[in-house]
Amino acid sequence: MIRARITGTGSYVPEKVMTNFDFEKFMETSDEWIRTRTGIRERHVAADGENTSDLATKAAERALEMAGVKPEELDGIILGTITGDYPWPATSCIVQANLGAVNASAHDVSAACSGFLFALSSAADRIQAGNAKKMLVIGAEVLTRIIDWEDRNTCILFGDGAGAVVLEAHEGENGILSTHLHTDGNQLELLYQPGFSTKIVPSVEALENRDYFLKMQGNEVFKVAVRSLTEVAEEALEANGMTSEDVNLLIPHQANIRILEATAKRLKLLDERTYINVDRFGNTSGATIPLALDEVNRAGRIKEGDIVLFNAFGGGFTWASALIRW
Ligand SMILES: CC(C)(COP(=O)(O)OP(=O)(O)OC[C@H]1O[C@@H](n2cnc3c(N)ncnc32)[C@H](O)[C@@H]1OP(=O)(O)O)[C@@H](O)C(=O)NCCC(=O)NCCS
């Protein structure tokens, strides 16, 4: 059986670090409030002129280097992002050009914080169907440009970063065992960015409404997120005839420590098997899972044959899981 196997991981975060104490200087908040409600201590912020394609390219170069794959060997690039350089064309087109991946198709996936897993699923499907041999999957965001720096409910949560994986066709039992994807578009206004778009075009009114910024009703999102993240992880285990005892590593979407812990507890994985780095990066949306994966992989924490579970939840709503035998 042909499976898509992760043969390289890479990540990149901008140099500039913004701590919770930096927020205290310009808004009514505190390090203590942010840490206890979210688990976040600091996040990285892109420099002026540093864009999603730049972060994505750097993460991709590192993943390709680890895999020993040349850019021209790639059949396709799929990038999960909601903060592309332009409305169109896709930011992955810029990454394709930057890398010199001349034989790769490139497109973006817009599934908010689930974007990386939606992209991973499509890339794995292409490999398993025999339509591609080597794929590059990226999650990259510059969220600090779409958050409202006057809204203390949201601006403290997000950061910038990128992560990437190289997927290669592999004959055998190792690789992506399953992916599960879900969407419920009925509640999209609980977490979304209204403008600027073809529906809400740039105007004085739209600017005054602060329509360009991410909007979120945190309490409502919290409840749905915990339920969906738990259910989609259980779905992955059940589909593979496994239980949480079989899982060596859970890499959840890093939204918030309370969401992470509530989900891990329900899954009976609230121990050293759940990887958490939200304290250092905040919520980097589509980038959280590949960024965390690259950290654990480079730290040598994953052995061949380990069962690794990913789950994510985001705007849309979208939610997803992937189960991997490393
Ligand atoms: C955003 C979130 C941290 C808020 O925490 P909470 O415990 O729900 O807090 P509440 O919304 O009940 O607000 C409590 C109070 O703190 C205040 N507050 C909000 N942000 C604050 C901040 N940065 N600093 C200080 N106080 C703040 C609120 O204004 C509110 O004050 P009020 O009672 O006087 O109105 C929480 O709802 C959350 O994490 N939601 C999920 C968000 C998320 O992860 N989204 C992405 C999913 S992919």
The ligand as a MOL file (V3000), in Angstrom:
LIG
                    3D

  0  0  0     0  0            999 V3000
M  V30 BEGIN CTAB
M  V30 COUNTS 48 50 0 0 0
M  V30 BEGIN ATOM
M  V30 1 C -10.5270 35.0490 24.7600 0
M  V30 2 C -10.5230 34.3240 26.1040 0
M  V30 3 C -9.1010 34.1070 26.5520 0
M  V30 4 C -11.2500 35.1820 27.1170 0
M  V30 5 O -11.2420 34.5260 28.3530 0
M  V30 6 P -12.5570 34.4330 29.2270 0
M  V30 7 O -12.2200 33.7400 30.4760 0
M  V30 8 O -13.5950 33.8100 28.3360 0
M  V30 9 O -12.8280 35.9130 29.5180 0
M  V30 10 P -14.1790 36.7190 29.2730 0
M  V30 11 O -14.4090 36.8470 27.7950 0
M  V30 12 O -15.2300 36.0570 30.0870 0
M  V30 13 O -13.7750 38.1080 29.8580 0
M  V30 14 C -13.5900 38.2900 31.2220 0
M  V30 15 C -13.2130 39.7390 31.4440 0
M  V30 16 O -11.8400 39.9390 31.0880 0
M  V30 17 C -11.7460 41.0840 30.2410 0
M  V30 18 N -10.6180 40.9320 29.3180 0
M  V30 19 C -10.6530 40.4740 28.0650 0
M  V30 20 N -9.4120 40.4970 27.5590 0
M  V30 21 C -8.6100 40.9740 28.5080 0
M  V30 22 C -7.2310 41.2280 28.5540 0
M  V30 23 N -6.3980 40.9880 27.5170 0
M  V30 24 N -6.7220 41.7050 29.7040 0
M  V30 25 C -7.5070 41.9600 30.7620 0
M  V30 26 N -8.8190 41.7460 30.7490 0
M  V30 27 C -9.3680 41.2540 29.6340 0
M  V30 28 C -13.0680 41.1200 29.5290 0
M  V30 29 O -13.3090 42.4300 29.0360 0
M  V30 30 C -14.0260 40.7360 30.6310 0
M  V30 31 O -14.2510 41.8570 31.4400 0
M  V30 32 P -15.7420 42.2290 31.9050 0
M  V30 33 O -16.2030 41.0540 32.6990 0
M  V30 34 O -15.5090 43.4690 32.6820 0
M  V30 35 O -16.4860 42.4150 30.6340 0
M  V30 36 C -11.2750 32.9700 25.9870 0
M  V30 37 O -12.6270 33.1600 25.7460 0
M  V30 38 C -10.7110 32.0810 24.9340 0
M  V30 39 O -9.5980 31.6280 25.0100 0
M  V30 40 N -11.4930 31.7500 23.8690 0
M  V30 41 C -11.0510 30.9320 22.7910 0
M  V30 42 C -10.2950 31.7980 21.8550 0
M  V30 43 C -9.4980 31.0220 20.8540 0
M  V30 44 O -8.6170 30.2970 21.2100 0
M  V30 45 N -9.8130 31.2140 19.5810 0
M  V30 46 C -9.1510 30.6430 18.5110 0
M  V30 47 C -9.6490 29.2540 18.2710 0
M  V30 48 S -8.8480 28.5840 16.9010 0
M  V30 END ATOM
M  V30 BEGIN BOND
M  V30 1 1 1 2
M  V30 2 1 2 3
M  V30 3 1 2 4
M  V30 4 1 2 36
M  V30 5 1 4 5
M  V30 6 1 5 6
M  V30 7 2 6 7
M  V30 8 1 6 8
M  V30 9 1 6 9
M  V30 10 1 9 10
M  V30 11 2 10 11
M  V30 12 1 10 12
M  V30 13 1 10 13
M  V30 14 1 13 14
M  V30 15 1 14 15
M  V30 16 1 15 16
M  V30 17 1 15 30
M  V30 18 1 16 17
M  V30 19 1 17 18
M  V30 20 1 17 28
M  V30 21 1 18 19
M  V30 22 1 18 27
M  V30 23 2 19 20
M  V30 24 1 20 21
M  V30 25 1 21 22
M  V30 26 2 21 27
M  V30 27 1 22 23
M  V30 28 2 22 24
M  V30 29 1 24 25
M  V30 30 2 25 26
M  V30 31 1 26 27
M  V30 32 1 28 29
M  V30 33 1 28 30
M  V30 34 1 30 31
M  V30 35 1 31 32
M  V30 36 2 32 33
M  V30 37 1 32 34
M  V30 38 1 32 35
M  V30 39 1 36 37
M  V30 40 1 36 38
M  V30 41 2 38 39
M  V30 42 1 38 40
M  V30 43 1 40 41
M  V30 44 1 41 42
M  V30 45 1 42 43
M  V30 46 2 43 44
M  V30 47 1 43 45
M  V30 48 1 45 46
M  V30 49 1 46 47
M  V30 50 1 47 48
M  V30 END BOND
M  V30 END CTAB
M  END
